[in-house]
Amino acid sequence: MELSQCLYAWLDELENGRRVAPATYDAYKRDLEHAIAWLDRQGIGAIAAVTRHHLAKYLQACRDDGARSATVSRRLASLRSFYRFLTRVGYTDRDPSMHVELPRHELARPVALTLEQVEQLMNAPATDSPAGLRDKAMLELLYGSGIRVSELLAMRADDPQPGLGYVRVCSPRKKERIVPLGQIAAGWIGLYLREGRPALLEQRIGGAPARMGAAEPDELFLNVSGEPLSRQGFWKTIKKHARSSGIEDGGAITPHTLRTSFAAHMLERGADLRAVQEMMGHEGIVSTERYALGDRPRVKDVYEKSHPRAGFGTRVLEPDSD
């Protein structure tokens, strides 16, 4: 069976079987197309012809081309997921990726904003316009709840319940969870729902007569034409406010930054790791633990204050030699 046919089957499984997020689908597709193109240049087109040696050479070629360790590791992880699927459905009876070592790389702590930077970013939108109200509500919601940008943009107008203090979130895997909503975020979302969103809907009708008969969008956050805000639109929005707030030149902040900051600041202040995991929608605790990396002083302080045999503040007793 040709590798290209196997890839088509795997992508169909991701999209229609597992129903992964579009960004996840694109990442798998990009990684595997890259690997298959390299194998094709080596004259290898059939799944049965691929060996562990070929995959090891491919990863070495990635390194030689300047790919970062994290990128090479991700490509191998994509290949392993691909081969697990192929063996499960019977397209091949062996998995050469199993015996290829995953390149080691330093697990870096995700970069979070400082509290001062968060405050500057939150104050950046001018809230005297519908778009400004929308931006303020989006930023407060992201930092106040820790949800993913994809979850924010997929949110329906009836998902937030500002008066009850929570928001309903649907993950990329269609798993629903309820996330607490702080008073500040709830207040701005409520104001956006009352004033900002209706004004943006009017722009939709006024600016596009051909669509006047079309159904009103359900999405919570709309662009200036009254249509659902895209991920690219959100990216431009957060970059604009990052620059205007003076916290960066527009290069460091990403759509994920506020989610990272939410987790880091919660954990720094002693929040329960499992509670943060649940709020963020992480499947495993390891994903959440990354945000606590580097917080050694607080961990050491908790240990010194809490462990009965930490021994600080008492005379050190040396054990008997016999």
Secondary structure by P-SEA (a helix, b strand, c coil): ccaaaaaaaaaaaaaccccccaaaaaaaaaaaaaaaaaaaaacccccccccaaaaaaaaaaaaaacccaaaaaaaaaaaaaaaaaaaaacccccccccccccbbbbbcccccccaaaaaaaaaccccccaaaaaaaaaaaaaaaccccaaaaaacccccccccccbbbbbccccbbbbbbbcaaaaaaaaaaaaccaaaaaaaaaaacccccccccccccccccccccccaaaaaaaaaaaaaaaccccccccccaaaaaaaaaaaaaacccaaaaaaaaccccccccccccccaaaaaaaaaaaccccccccccccccccc
